[in-house]
Amino acid sequence: MKTKKLILSVVLLMVIGMGIGYASDKDAFEISVTPLVTYAVQISTPANGLSFSNVDLNTAYVNASSATVTNAGNASADWTVKITALNNWTLGTALTDNGSDKAVLAARFNTTATITGNYTDNDVLTAAEKDANATNFAGDQNGNNVVKNAEKLLWIYVKTPTDTTYDTAQKFRVEVKANTASKF
């Protein structure tokens, strides 16, 4: 009888021990990784910027030089573009929207110089930011998903006013902004 109790006790301990040995209870934890992402552009132009000198009224021109825009951030970016008139002339919103003291400025990303006939209303610069996608400001280049360190040439078009009351240089500031690559 003692032997039976002993065997039964050993078997019982083995069953309990196996249950303990095979018992499983899960736990988990999360890992958070936050990248340090910088969105930036660097623009280089000739020493005095882009200049249109001695231009006729009511005439369209494309500058002989371009601005070189570089993705200076550490990640791919989508670019937006806008313009600010710094003096007296106002800005037209379509290629044919020049008038008295109102000029039209447009921009196009392209690897080589463009001509006035290449520009469309989608290329017209406005005070509001516009996406530099496959439609706006797009020649054979655009500002969509620009990889880090990539350079794009931005060519500027101007259509002068039909008439003006100012005979001094009128200045404009073009701003290119880098945004997260999923913007458009």
Secondary structure as the mmCIF struct_conf table of DSSP 4:
data_model
#
loop_
_struct_conf.conf_type_id
_struct_conf.id
_struct_conf.beg_label_comp_id
_struct_conf.beg_label_asym_id
_struct_conf.beg_label_seq_id
_struct_conf.end_label_comp_id
_struct_conf.end_label_asym_id
_struct_conf.end_label_seq_id
HELX_RH_AL_P HELX_RH_AL_P1 LYS A 2 TYR A 22
STRN STRN1 VAL A 41 SER A 44
BEND BEND1 PRO A 46 PRO A 46
TURN_TY1_P TURN_TY1_P1 ALA A 47 ASN A 48
BEND BEND2 ASN A 54 ASN A 54
HELX_LH_PP_P HELX_LH_PP_P1 VAL A 55 ASP A 56
TURN_TY1_P TURN_TY1_P2 LEU A 57 ASN A 58
STRN STRN2 ALA A 60 VAL A 62
BEND BEND3 ALA A 64 SER A 65
STRN STRN3 ALA A 67 ASN A 71
BEND BEND4 GLY A 73 ALA A 75
STRN STRN4 ALA A 77 ALA A 85
BEND BEND5 ASN A 87 ASN A 88
STRN STRN5 THR A 90 LEU A 91
BEND BEND6 THR A 93 ALA A 94
TURN_TY1_P TURN_TY1_P3 LEU A 95 THR A 96
STRN STRN6 GLY A 99 SER A 100
TURN_TY1_P TURN_TY1_P4 ASP A 101 ASP A 101
STRN STRN7 LYS A 102 PHE A 109
BEND BEND7 THR A 111 THR A 112
HELX_RH_3T_P HELX_RH_3T_P1 THR A 116 ASN A 118
HELX_RH_3T_P HELX_RH_3T_P2 ASP A 121 ASP A 123
STRN STRN8 VAL A 124 VAL A 124
BEND BEND8 ALA A 127 ALA A 128
STRN STRN9 LYS A 130 ASP A 131
BEND BEND9 ASN A 133 THR A 135
TURN_TY1_P TURN_TY1_P5 ASN A 136 PHE A 137
STRN STRN10 ALA A 138 ALA A 138
BEND BEND10 GLY A 139 ASP A 140
BEND BEND11 GLY A 143 ASN A 145
STRN STRN11 VAL A 146 VAL A 146
HELX_LH_PP_P HELX_LH_PP_P2 VAL A 147 VAL A 147
TURN_TY1_P TURN_TY1_P6 LYS A 148 ASN A 149
STRN STRN12 GLU A 151 LYS A 159
BEND BEND12 THR A 162 THR A 162
STRN STRN13 ASP A 163 ASP A 163
BEND BEND13 THR A 165 THR A 165
BEND BEND14 THR A 168 THR A 168
STRN STRN14 PHE A 172 THR A 180
TURN_TY1_P TURN_TY1_P7 ALA A 181 SER A 182
#
